[in-house]
Each structure stands twice: as C-alpha cells, then as structure tokens.
C-alpha cells in the first residue's frame, strides 16, 4: 500500500523569450506615494485592539469564567479547600 501521492503534472515551459524588465516603471512609481499609510496602520491596529478588548470583557463577564478565575486565585492564595 502506497501512502505517497503521484507527482503533479507540469506543463512544458513557454518557448518565447522572457520580457526584459528594463524600461518598466520603478516600484516606487508603481505603488505610488505612501503618505498617510502609517496613520491608517495605527487606526486599524487600534480598532483591532478595541475589538479584542471588547471580546475579552464579554468572555470574562460570563459566570463559568468568573468561577474558574476565582478558583485559581483562591487556590493560589491558599484560600481554597
């Protein structure tokens, strides 16, 4: 019984020559000015952090999690049974 899969079929490479990259626009010209990119990145990161914090608040307010955290703290402090 073989557990390996057969090799993928590969098409023959094209016969035409590959285009030269000379004469093309530079990467900076292609992507354009990135003014304001840092501000947008901070904004997205801040929104993600707020969403994560809200999710944690919802999770930590649930009764089973409260009991679990309280039990861990009581055991750590030697107050548990």
PDB file of N, CA, C and O in Angstrom:
ATOM      1  N   UNK A   1       0.847  -1.180   0.000  1.00  0.00           N
ATOM      2  CA  UNK A   1       0.000   0.000   0.000  1.00  0.00           C
ATOM      3  C   UNK A   1       0.892   1.242   0.000  1.00  0.00           C
ATOM      4  O   UNK A   1       1.763   1.388   0.858  1.00  0.00           O
ATOM      5  N   UNK A   2       0.670   2.126  -0.959  1.00  0.00           N
ATOM      6  CA  UNK A   2       1.479   3.328  -1.080  1.00  0.00           C
ATOM      7  C   UNK A   2       0.768   4.506  -0.414  1.00  0.00           C
ATOM      8  O   UNK A   2      -0.429   4.711  -0.615  1.00  0.00           O
ATOM      9  N   UNK A   3       1.509   5.271   0.373  1.00  0.00           N
ATOM     10  CA  UNK A   3       0.916   6.433   1.045  1.00  0.00           C
ATOM     11  C   UNK A   3       1.322   7.745   0.394  1.00  0.00           C
ATOM     12  O   UNK A   3       0.910   8.813   0.847  1.00  0.00           O
ATOM     13  N   UNK A   4       2.117   7.679  -0.653  1.00  0.00           N
ATOM     14  CA  UNK A   4       2.528   8.912  -1.322  1.00  0.00           C
ATOM     15  C   UNK A   4       1.623   9.175  -2.514  1.00  0.00           C
ATOM     16  O   UNK A   4       1.109   8.248  -3.139  1.00  0.00           O
ATOM     17  N   UNK A   5       1.439  10.444  -2.817  1.00  0.00           N
ATOM     18  CA  UNK A   5       0.615  10.802  -3.967  1.00  0.00           C
ATOM     19  C   UNK A   5       1.513  10.937  -5.193  1.00  0.00           C
ATOM     20  O   UNK A   5       2.713  11.182  -5.066  1.00  0.00           O
ATOM     21  N   UNK A   6       0.934  10.777  -6.367  1.00  0.00           N
ATOM     22  CA  UNK A   6       1.748  10.885  -7.579  1.00  0.00           C
ATOM     23  C   UNK A   6       2.242  12.323  -7.779  1.00  0.00           C
ATOM     24  O   UNK A   6       1.634  13.274  -7.288  1.00  0.00           O
ATOM     25  N   UNK A   7       3.327  12.460  -8.491  1.00  0.00           N
ATOM     26  CA  UNK A   7       3.880  13.779  -8.777  1.00  0.00           C
ATOM     27  C   UNK A   7       2.906  14.577  -9.633  1.00  0.00           C
ATOM     28  O   UNK A   7       2.249  14.011 -10.507  1.00  0.00           O
ATOM     29  N   UNK A   8       2.802  15.889  -9.396  1.00  0.00           N
ATOM     30  CA  UNK A   8       1.879  16.702 -10.196  1.00  0.00           C
ATOM     31  C   UNK A   8       2.354  16.798 -11.645  1.00  0.00           C
ATOM     32  O   UNK A   8       3.547  16.752 -11.945  1.00  0.00           O
ATOM     33  N   UNK A   9       1.377  16.933 -12.516  1.00  0.00           N
ATOM     34  CA  UNK A   9       1.734  17.098 -13.926  1.00  0.00           C
ATOM     35  C   UNK A   9       2.190  18.530 -14.154  1.00  0.00           C
ATOM     36  O   UNK A   9       1.542  19.468 -13.690  1.00  0.00           O
ATOM     37  N   UNK A  10       3.303  18.710 -14.868  1.00  0.00           N
ATOM     38  CA  UNK A  10       3.860  20.035 -15.117  1.00  0.00           C
ATOM     39  C   UNK A  10       3.837  20.294 -16.614  1.00  0.00           C
ATOM     40  O   UNK A  10       4.285  19.474 -17.415  1.00  0.00           O
ATOM     41  N   UNK A  11       3.304  21.453 -16.968  1.00  0.00           N
ATOM     42  CA  UNK A  11       3.279  21.821 -18.385  1.00  0.00           C
ATOM     43  C   UNK A  11       4.689  22.202 -18.836  1.00  0.00           C
ATOM     44  O   UNK A  11       5.526  22.605 -18.029  1.00  0.00           O
ATOM     45  N   UNK A  12       4.930  22.067 -20.121  1.00  0.00           N
ATOM     46  CA  UNK A  12       6.219  22.471 -20.670  1.00  0.00           C
ATOM     47  C   UNK A  12       6.370  23.983 -20.555  1.00  0.00           C
ATOM     48  O   UNK A  12       5.385  24.707 -20.702  1.00  0.00           O
ATOM     49  N   UNK A  13       7.570  24.471 -20.299  1.00  0.00           N
ATOM     50  CA  UNK A  13       7.773  25.921 -20.203  1.00  0.00           C
ATOM     51  C   UNK A  13       7.522  26.586 -21.555  1.00  0.00           C
ATOM     52  O   UNK A  13       7.660  25.943 -22.596  1.00  0.00           O
ATOM     53  N   UNK A  14       7.157  27.857 -21.546  1.00  0.00           N
ATOM     54  CA  UNK A  14       6.891  28.547 -22.815  1.00  0.00           C
ATOM     55  C   UNK A  14       8.161  28.652 -23.668  1.00  0.00           C
ATOM     56  O   UNK A  14       9.272  28.711 -23.140  1.00  0.00           O
ATOM     57  N   UNK A  15       7.978  28.675 -24.997  1.00  0.00           N
ATOM     58  CA  UNK A  15       9.114  28.766 -25.905  1.00  0.00           C
ATOM     59  C   UNK A  15       9.559  30.205 -26.141  1.00  0.00           C
ATOM     60  O   UNK A  15      10.690  30.441 -26.567  1.00  0.00           O
ATOM     61  N   UNK A  16       8.673  31.175 -25.867  1.00  0.00           N
ATOM     62  CA  UNK A  16       9.009  32.579 -26.110  1.00  0.00           C
ATOM     63  C   UNK A  16      10.026  33.056 -25.090  1.00  0.00           C
ATOM     64  O   UNK A  16      10.061  32.560 -23.964  1.00  0.00           O
ATOM     65  N   UNK A  17      10.862  34.026 -25.484  1.00  0.00           N
ATOM     66  CA  UNK A  17      11.805  34.590 -24.511  1.00  0.00           C
ATOM     67  C   UNK A  17      11.060  35.419 -23.458  1.00  0.00           C
ATOM     68  O   UNK A  17       9.981  35.954 -23.712  1.00  0.00           O
ATOM     69  N   UNK A  18      11.650  35.505 -22.306  1.00  0.00           N
ATOM     70  CA  UNK A  18      11.061  36.280 -21.214  1.00  0.00           C
ATOM     71  C   UNK A  18      11.354  37.750 -21.438  1.00  0.00           C
ATOM     72  O   UNK A  18      12.456  38.125 -21.839  1.00  0.00           O
ATOM     73  N   UNK A  19      10.331  38.595 -21.168  1.00  0.00           N
ATOM     74  CA  UNK A  19      10.486  40.044 -21.359  1.00  0.00           C
ATOM     75  C   UNK A  19      11.553  40.608 -20.440  1.00  0.00           C
ATOM     76  O   UNK A  19      11.710  40.171 -19.300  1.00  0.00           O
ATOM     77  N   UNK A  20      12.270  41.568 -20.946  1.00  0.00           N
ATOM     78  CA  UNK A  20      13.249  42.263 -20.133  1.00  0.00           C
ATOM     79  C   UNK A  20      12.522  43.254 -19.232  1.00  0.00           C
ATOM     80  O   UNK A  20      11.489  43.808 -19.610  1.00  0.00           O
ATOM     81  N   UNK A  21      13.067  43.473 -18.043  1.00  0.00           N
ATOM     82  CA  UNK A  21      12.445  44.411 -17.122  1.00  0.00           C
ATOM     83  C   UNK A  21      12.928  45.836 -17.325  1.00  0.00           C
ATOM     84  O   UNK A  21      12.408  46.751 -16.687  1.00  0.00           O
ATOM     85  N   UNK A  22      13.892  46.047 -18.182  1.00  0.00           N
ATOM     86  CA  UNK A  22      14.364  47.403 -18.421  1.00  0.00           C
ATOM     87  C   UNK A  22      13.266  48.202 -19.099  1.00  0.00           C
ATOM     88  O   UNK A  22      12.517  47.679 -19.924  1.00  0.00           O
ATOM     89  N   UNK A  23      13.183  49.429 -18.753  1.00  0.00           N
ATOM     90  CA  UNK A  23      12.168  50.295 -19.349  1.00  0.00           C
ATOM     91  C   UNK A  23      10.853  50.278 -18.585  1.00  0.00           C
ATOM     92  O   UNK A  23       9.969  51.084 -18.872  1.00  0.00           O
ATOM     93  N   UNK A  24      10.706  49.384 -17.622  1.00  0.00           N
ATOM     94  CA  UNK A  24       9.497  49.366 -16.803  1.00  0.00           C
ATOM     95  C   UNK A  24       9.598  50.443 -15.736  1.00  0.00           C
ATOM     96  O   UNK A  24      10.688  50.925 -15.426  1.00  0.00           O
ATOM     97  N   UNK A  25       8.459  50.813 -15.180  1.00  0.00           N
ATOM     98  CA  UNK A  25       8.466  51.827 -14.126  1.00  0.00           C
ATOM     99  C   UNK A  25       9.047  51.236 -12.851  1.00  0.00           C
ATOM    100  O   UNK A  25       9.011  50.021 -12.652  1.00  0.00           O
ATOM    101  N   UNK A  26       9.575  52.081 -11.999  1.00  0.00           N
ATOM    102  CA  UNK A  26      10.164  51.608 -10.748  1.00  0.00           C
ATOM    103  C   UNK A  26       9.062  51.190  -9.783  1.00  0.00           C
ATOM    104  O   UNK A  26       7.888  51.500  -9.985  1.00  0.00           O
ATOM    105  N   UNK A  27       9.452  50.498  -8.756  1.00  0.00           N
ATOM    106  CA  UNK A  27       8.472  50.046  -7.768  1.00  0.00           C
ATOM    107  C   UNK A  27       7.809  51.231  -7.081  1.00  0.00           C
ATOM    108  O   UNK A  27       6.604  51.216  -6.826  1.00  0.00           O
ATOM    109  N   UNK A  28       8.597  52.253  -6.784  1.00  0.00           N
ATOM    110  CA  UNK A  28       8.015  53.429  -6.138  1.00  0.00           C
ATOM    111  C   UNK A  28       6.970  54.081  -7.027  1.00  0.00           C
ATOM    112  O   UNK A  28       5.922  54.509  -6.544  1.00  0.00           O
ATOM    113  N   UNK A  29       7.249  54.160  -8.320  1.00  0.00           N
ATOM    114  CA  UNK A  29       6.283  54.747  -9.241  1.00  0.00           C
ATOM    115  C   UNK A  29       5.042  53.860  -9.341  1.00  0.00           C
ATOM    116  O   UNK A  29       3.924  54.364  -9.446  1.00  0.00           O
ATOM    117  N   UNK A  30       5.236  52.550  -9.309  1.00  0.00           N
ATOM    118  CA  UNK A  30       4.107  51.619  -9.418  1.00  0.00           C
ATOM    119  C   UNK A  30       3.181  51.733  -8.220  1.00  0.00           C
ATOM    120  O   UNK A  30       1.965  51.841  -8.378  1.00  0.00           O
ATOM    121  N   UNK A  31       3.756  51.708  -7.018  1.00  0.00           N
ATOM    122  CA  UNK A  31       2.937  51.722  -5.813  1.00  0.00           C
ATOM    123  C   UNK A  31       2.477  53.121  -5.434  1.00  0.00           C
ATOM    124  O   UNK A  31       1.490  53.269  -4.714  1.00  0.00           O
ATOM    125  N   UNK A  32       3.162  54.131  -5.897  1.00  0.00           N
ATOM    126  CA  UNK A  32       2.753  55.499  -5.607  1.00  0.00           C
ATOM    127  C   UNK A  32       3.200  55.949  -4.225  1.00  0.00           C
ATOM    128  O   UNK A  32       3.889  55.229  -3.503  1.00  0.00           O
ATOM    129  N   UNK A  33       2.794  57.142  -3.886  1.00  0.00           N
ATOM    130  CA  UNK A  33       3.168  57.756  -2.622  1.00  0.00           C
ATOM    131  C   UNK A  33       2.463  57.048  -1.469  1.00  0.00           C
ATOM    132  O   UNK A  33       1.272  56.751  -1.564  1.00  0.00           O
ATOM    133  N   UNK A  34       3.179  56.776  -0.390  1.00  0.00           N
ATOM    134  CA  UNK A  34       2.564  56.097   0.750  1.00  0.00           C
ATOM    135  C   UNK A  34       2.321  57.046   1.918  1.00  0.00           C
ATOM    136  O   UNK A  34       2.297  56.620   3.072  1.00  0.00           O
ATOM    137  N   UNK A  35       2.143  58.319   1.623  1.00  0.00           N
ATOM    138  CA  UNK A  35       1.852  59.295   2.663  1.00  0.00           C
ATOM    139  C   UNK A  35       0.545  58.916   3.351  1.00  0.00           C
ATOM    140  O   UNK A  35      -0.457  58.643   2.689  1.00  0.00           O
ATOM    141  N   UNK A  36       0.563  58.900   4.664  1.00  0.00           N
ATOM    142  CA  UNK A  36      -0.625  58.555   5.434  1.00  0.00           C
ATOM    143  C   UNK A  36      -0.770  57.076   5.712  1.00  0.00           C
ATOM    144  O   UNK A  36      -1.691  56.680   6.427  1.00  0.00           O
ATOM    145  N   UNK A  37       0.104  56.247   5.176  1.00  0.00           N
ATOM    146  CA  UNK A  37      -0.017  54.805   5.394  1.00  0.00           C
ATOM    147  C   UNK A  37       0.162  54.461   6.866  1.00  0.00           C
ATOM    148  O   UNK A  37      -0.547  53.606   7.396  1.00  0.00           O
ATOM    149  N   UNK A  38       1.104  55.121   7.524  1.00  0.00           N
ATOM    150  CA  UNK A  38       1.346  54.823   8.934  1.00  0.00           C
ATOM    151  C   UNK A  38       0.122  55.154   9.768  1.00  0.00           C
ATOM    152  O   UNK A  38      -0.232  54.393  10.669  1.00  0.00           O
ATOM    153  N   UNK A  39      -0.525  56.264   9.488  1.00  0.00           N
ATOM    154  CA  UNK A  39      -1.721  56.657  10.229  1.00  0.00           C
ATOM    155  C   UNK A  39      -2.814  55.621  10.055  1.00  0.00           C
ATOM    156  O   UNK A  39      -3.480  55.258  11.024  1.00  0.00           O
ATOM    157  N   UNK A  40      -3.010  55.142   8.845  1.00  0.00           N
ATOM    158  CA  UNK A  40      -4.029  54.122   8.587  1.00  0.00           C
ATOM    159  C   UNK A  40      -3.692  52.823   9.317  1.00  0.00           C
ATOM    160  O   UNK A  40      -4.584  52.161   9.848  1.00  0.00           O
ATOM    161  N   UNK A  41      -2.409  52.454   9.345  1.00  0.00           N
ATOM    162  CA  UNK A  41      -1.999  51.239  10.040  1.00  0.00           C
ATOM    163  C   UNK A  41      -2.275  51.359  11.538  1.00  0.00           C
ATOM    164  O   UNK A  41      -2.751  50.408  12.158  1.00  0.00           O
ATOM    165  N   UNK A  42      -1.977  52.528  12.127  1.00  0.00           N
ATOM    166  CA  UNK A  42      -2.270  52.733  13.545  1.00  0.00           C
ATOM    167  C   UNK A  42      -3.773  52.655  13.805  1.00  0.00           C
ATOM    168  O   UNK A  42      -4.202  52.079  14.805  1.00  0.00           O
ATOM    169  N   UNK A  43      -4.563  53.225  12.922  1.00  0.00           N
ATOM    170  CA  UNK A  43      -6.012  53.207  13.104  1.00  0.00           C
ATOM    171  C   UNK A  43      -6.549  51.783  13.066  1.00  0.00           C
ATOM    172  O   UNK A  43      -7.376  51.411  13.898  1.00  0.00           O
ATOM    173  N   UNK A  44      -6.094  50.995  12.122  1.00  0.00           N
ATOM    174  CA  UNK A  44      -6.562  49.610  12.017  1.00  0.00           C
ATOM    175  C   UNK A  44      -6.119  48.808  13.233  1.00  0.00           C
ATOM    176  O   UNK A  44      -6.895  48.015  13.767  1.00  0.00           O
ATOM    177  N   UNK A  45      -4.887  49.003  13.675  1.00  0.00           N
ATOM    178  CA  UNK A  45      -4.392  48.293  14.849  1.00  0.00           C
ATOM    179  C   UNK A  45      -5.178  48.678  16.094  1.00  0.00           C
ATOM    180  O   UNK A  45      -5.487  47.824  16.925  1.00  0.00           O
ATOM    181  N   UNK A  46      -5.505  49.970  16.226  1.00  0.00           N
ATOM    182  CA  UNK A  46      -6.285  50.429  17.369  1.00  0.00           C
ATOM    183  C   UNK A  46      -7.674  49.816  17.356  1.00  0.00           C
ATOM    184  O   UNK A  46      -8.165  49.387  18.400  1.00  0.00           O
ATOM    185  N   UNK A  47      -8.317  49.764  16.196  1.00  0.00           N
ATOM    186  CA  UNK A  47      -9.636  49.146  16.103  1.00  0.00           C
ATOM    187  C   UNK A  47      -9.579  47.657  16.445  1.00  0.00           C
ATOM    188  O   UNK A  47     -10.468  47.140  17.123  1.00  0.00           O
ATOM    189  N   UNK A  48      -8.548  46.976  15.982  1.00  0.00           N
ATOM    190  CA  UNK A  48      -8.408  45.551  16.291  1.00  0.00           C
ATOM    191  C   UNK A  48      -8.210  45.343  17.792  1.00  0.00           C
ATOM    192  O   UNK A  48      -8.775  44.414  18.369  1.00  0.00           O
ATOM    193  N   UNK A  49      -7.411  46.203  18.423  1.00  0.00           N
ATOM    194  CA  UNK A  49      -7.176  46.092  19.861  1.00  0.00           C
ATOM    195  C   UNK A  49      -8.462  46.341  20.646  1.00  0.00           C
ATOM    196  O   UNK A  49      -8.735  45.654  21.630  1.00  0.00           O
ATOM    197  N   UNK A  50      -9.239  47.310  20.217  1.00  0.00           N
ATOM    198  CA  UNK A  50     -10.519  47.600  20.890  1.00  0.00           C
ATOM    199  C   UNK A  50     -11.487  46.428  20.745  1.00  0.00           C
ATOM    200  O   UNK A  50     -12.181  46.062  21.694  1.00  0.00           O
ATOM    201  N   UNK A  51     -11.525  45.853  19.560  1.00  0.00           N
ATOM    202  CA  UNK A  51     -12.394  44.685  19.344  1.00  0.00           C
ATOM    203  C   UNK A  51     -11.980  43.512  20.207  1.00  0.00           C
ATOM    204  O   UNK A  51     -12.828  42.826  20.778  1.00  0.00           O
ATOM    205  N   UNK A  52     -10.670  43.277  20.306  1.00  0.00           N
ATOM    206  CA  UNK A  52     -10.170  42.188  21.142  1.00  0.00           C
ATOM    207  C   UNK A  52     -10.491  42.447  22.611  1.00  0.00           C
ATOM    208  O   UNK A  52     -10.882  41.528  23.330  1.00  0.00           O
ATOM    209  N   UNK A  53     -10.330  43.694  23.064  1.00  0.00           N
ATOM    210  CA  UNK A  53     -10.638  44.044  24.451  1.00  0.00           C
ATOM    211  C   UNK A  53     -12.120  43.827  24.743  1.00  0.00           C
ATOM    212  O   UNK A  53     -12.474  43.321  25.808  1.00  0.00           O
ATOM    213  N   UNK A  54     -12.979  44.202  23.811  1.00  0.00           N
ATOM    214  CA  UNK A  54     -14.422  44.003  23.995  1.00  0.00           C
ATOM    215  C   UNK A  54     -14.748  42.518  24.092  1.00  0.00           C
ATOM    216  O   UNK A  54     -15.575  42.110  24.908  1.00  0.00           O
ATOM    217  N   UNK A  55     -14.105  41.721  23.269  1.00  0.00           N
ATOM    218  CA  UNK A  55     -14.319  40.274  23.316  1.00  0.00           C
ATOM    219  C   UNK A  55     -13.879  39.705  24.665  1.00  0.00           C
ATOM    220  O   UNK A  55     -14.570  38.862  25.238  1.00  0.00           O
ATOM    221  N   UNK A  56     -12.735  40.161  25.173  1.00  0.00           N
ATOM    222  CA  UNK A  56     -12.267  39.704  26.482  1.00  0.00           C
ATOM    223  C   UNK A  56     -13.237  40.091  27.594  1.00  0.00           C
ATOM    224  O   UNK A  56     -13.477  39.303  28.509  1.00  0.00           O
ATOM    225  N   UNK A  57     -13.791  41.285  27.523  1.00  0.00           N
ATOM    226  CA  UNK A  57     -14.747  41.728  28.543  1.00  0.00           C
ATOM    227  C   UNK A  57     -15.960  40.817  28.540  1.00  0.00           C
ATOM    228  O   UNK A  57     -16.427  40.402  29.601  1.00  0.00           O
ATOM    229  N   UNK A  58     -16.474  40.502  27.363  1.00  0.00           N
ATOM    230  CA  UNK A  58     -17.645  39.625  27.265  1.00  0.00           C
ATOM    231  C   UNK A  58     -17.327  38.241  27.829  1.00  0.00           C
ATOM    232  O   UNK A  58     -18.128  37.663  28.563  1.00  0.00           O
ATOM    233  N   UNK A  59     -16.165  37.724  27.484  1.00  0.00           N
ATOM    234  CA  UNK A  59     -15.783  36.388  27.954  1.00  0.00           C
ATOM    235  C   UNK A  59     -15.592  36.380  29.467  1.00  0.00           C
ATOM    236  O   UNK A  59     -16.062  35.471  30.151  1.00  0.00           O
ATOM    237  N   UNK A  60     -14.903  37.393  29.987  1.00  0.00           N
ATOM    238  CA  UNK A  60     -14.605  37.412  31.420  1.00  0.00           C
ATOM    239  C   UNK A  60     -15.826  37.701  32.282  1.00  0.00           C
ATOM    240  O   UNK A  60     -15.806  37.424  33.481  1.00  0.00           O
ATOM    241  N   UNK A  61     -16.885  38.250  31.701  1.00  0.00           N
ATOM    242  CA  UNK A  61     -18.106  38.508  32.463  1.00  0.00           C
ATOM    243  C   UNK A  61     -18.985  37.268  32.577  1.00  0.00           C
ATOM    244  O   UNK A  61     -19.934  37.256  33.361  1.00  0.00           O
ATOM    245  N   UNK A  62     -18.685  36.230  31.812  1.00  0.00           N
ATOM    246  CA  UNK A  62     -19.515  35.031  31.875  1.00  0.00           C
ATOM    247  C   UNK A  62     -19.283  34.307  33.203  1.00  0.00           C
ATOM    248  O   UNK A  62     -18.168  34.288  33.723  1.00  0.00           O
ATOM    249  N   UNK A  63     -20.334  33.721  33.738  1.00  0.00           N
ATOM    250  CA  UNK A  63     -20.282  33.090  35.061  1.00  0.00           C
ATOM    251  C   UNK A  63     -19.264  31.943  35.161  1.00  0.00           C
ATOM    252  O   UNK A  63     -18.529  31.886  36.146  1.00  0.00           O
ATOM    253  N   UNK A  64     -19.193  31.030  34.182  1.00  0.00           N
ATOM    254  CA  UNK A  64     -18.204  29.945  34.305  1.00  0.00           C
ATOM    255  C   UNK A  64     -16.759  30.457  34.367  1.00  0.00           C
ATOM    256  O   UNK A  64     -15.931  29.902  35.088  1.00  0.00           O
ATOM    257  N   UNK A  65     -16.468  31.504  33.616  1.00  0.00           N
ATOM    258  CA  UNK A  65     -15.113  32.058  33.626  1.00  0.00           C
ATOM    259  C   UNK A  65     -14.835  32.739  34.961  1.00  0.00           C
ATOM    260  O   UNK A  65     -13.732  32.631  35.497  1.00  0.00           O
ATOM    261  N   UNK A  66     -15.840  33.448  35.504  1.00  0.00           N
ATOM    262  CA  UNK A  66     -15.670  34.089  36.817  1.00  0.00           C
ATOM    263  C   UNK A  66     -15.339  33.037  37.873  1.00  0.00           C
ATOM    264  O   UNK A  66     -14.435  33.222  38.688  1.00  0.00           O
ATOM    265  N   UNK A  67     -16.086  31.928  37.849  1.00  0.00           N
ATOM    266  CA  UNK A  67     -15.852  30.859  38.824  1.00  0.00           C
ATOM    267  C   UNK A  67     -14.456  30.257  38.653  1.00  0.00           C
ATOM    268  O   UNK A  67     -13.768  29.982  39.636  1.00  0.00           O
ATOM    269  N   UNK A  68     -14.048  30.056  37.408  1.00  0.00           N
ATOM    270  CA  UNK A  68     -12.738  29.486  37.126  1.00  0.00           C
ATOM    271  C   UNK A  68     -11.623  30.396  37.628  1.00  0.00           C
ATOM    272  O   UNK A  68     -10.699  29.933  38.296  1.00  0.00           O
ATOM    273  N   UNK A  69     -11.704  31.684  37.310  1.00  0.00           N
ATOM    274  CA  UNK A  69     -10.678  32.646  37.739  1.00  0.00           C
ATOM    275  C   UNK A  69     -10.663  32.771  39.257  1.00  0.00           C
ATOM    276  O   UNK A  69      -9.596  32.821  39.868  1.00  0.00           O
ATOM    277  N   UNK A  70     -11.840  32.821  39.865  1.00  0.00           N
ATOM    278  CA  UNK A  70     -11.922  32.908  41.327  1.00  0.00           C
ATOM    279  C   UNK A  70     -11.299  31.669  41.969  1.00  0.00           C
ATOM    280  O   UNK A  70     -10.576  31.783  42.959  1.00  0.00           O
ATOM    281  N   UNK A  71     -11.571  30.498  41.417  1.00  0.00           N
ATOM    282  CA  UNK A  71     -10.988  29.258  41.943  1.00  0.00           C
ATOM    283  C   UNK A  71      -9.478  29.249  41.835  1.00  0.00           C
ATOM    284  O   UNK A  71      -8.792  28.823  42.765  1.00  0.00           O
ATOM    285  N   UNK A  72      -8.950  29.713  40.714  1.00  0.00           N
ATOM    286  CA  UNK A  72      -7.499  29.762  40.534  1.00  0.00           C
ATOM    287  C   UNK A  72      -6.871  30.717  41.542  1.00  0.00           C
ATOM    288  O   UNK A  72      -5.836  30.401  42.130  1.00  0.00           O
ATOM    289  N   UNK A  73      -7.477  31.869  41.746  1.00  0.00           N
ATOM    290  CA  UNK A  73      -6.933  32.854  42.693  1.00  0.00           C
ATOM    291  C   UNK A  73      -7.005  32.323  44.117  1.00  0.00           C
ATOM    292  O   UNK A  73      -6.045  32.464  44.874  1.00  0.00           O
ATOM    293  N   UNK A  74      -8.134  31.711  44.497  1.00  0.00           N
ATOM    294  CA  UNK A  74      -8.262  31.179  45.843  1.00  0.00           C
ATOM    295  C   UNK A  74      -7.248  30.060  46.090  1.00  0.00           C
ATOM    296  O   UNK A  74      -6.664  29.980  47.170  1.00  0.00           O
ATOM    297  N   UNK A  75      -7.040  29.207  45.104  1.00  0.00           N
ATOM    298  CA  UNK A  75      -6.070  28.127  45.244  1.00  0.00           C
ATOM    299  C   UNK A  75      -4.654  28.699  45.344  1.00  0.00           C
ATOM    300  O   UNK A  75      -3.849  28.225  46.145  1.00  0.00           O
ATOM    301  N   UNK A  76      -4.354  29.698  44.548  1.00  0.00           N
ATOM    302  CA  UNK A  76      -3.011  30.305  44.554  1.00  0.00           C
ATOM    303  C   UNK A  76      -2.730  30.985  45.890  1.00  0.00           C
ATOM    304  O   UNK A  76      -1.591  30.979  46.357  1.00  0.00           O
ATOM    305  N   UNK A  77      -3.756  31.573  46.510  1.00  0.00           N
ATOM    306  CA  UNK A  77      -3.567  32.270  47.773  1.00  0.00           C
ATOM    307  C   UNK A  77      -3.715  31.331  48.968  1.00  0.00           C
ATOM    308  O   UNK A  77      -3.529  31.756  50.108  1.00  0.00           O
ATOM    309  N   UNK A  78      -4.043  30.077  48.730  1.00  0.00           N
ATOM    310  CA  UNK A  78      -4.193  29.105  49.805  1.00  0.00           C
ATOM    311  C   UNK A  78      -5.523  29.204  50.509  1.00  0.00           C
ATOM    312  O   UNK A  78      -5.677  28.682  51.614  1.00  0.00           O
ATOM    313  N   UNK A  79      -6.495  29.868  49.890  1.00  0.00           N
ATOM    314  CA  UNK A  79      -7.807  30.025  50.499  1.00  0.00           C
ATOM    315  C   UNK A  79      -8.768  28.913  50.115  1.00  0.00           C
ATOM    316  O   UNK A  79      -9.837  28.761  50.706  1.00  0.00           O
ATOM    317  N   UNK A  80      -8.365  28.130  49.103  1.00  0.00           N
ATOM    318  CA  UNK A  80      -9.241  27.078  48.586  1.00  0.00           C
ATOM    319  C   UNK A  80      -9.272  25.871  49.511  1.00  0.00           C
ATOM    320  O   UNK A  80      -8.413  25.688  50.374  1.00  0.00           O
ATOM    321  N   UNK A  81     -10.290  25.062  49.294  1.00  0.00           N
ATOM    322  CA  UNK A  81     -10.494  23.880  50.113  1.00  0.00           C
ATOM    323  C   UNK A  81      -9.646  22.790  49.706  1.00  0.00           C
ATOM    324  O   UNK A  81      -9.696  21.714  50.301  1.00  0.00           O
TER     325      UNK A  81
END
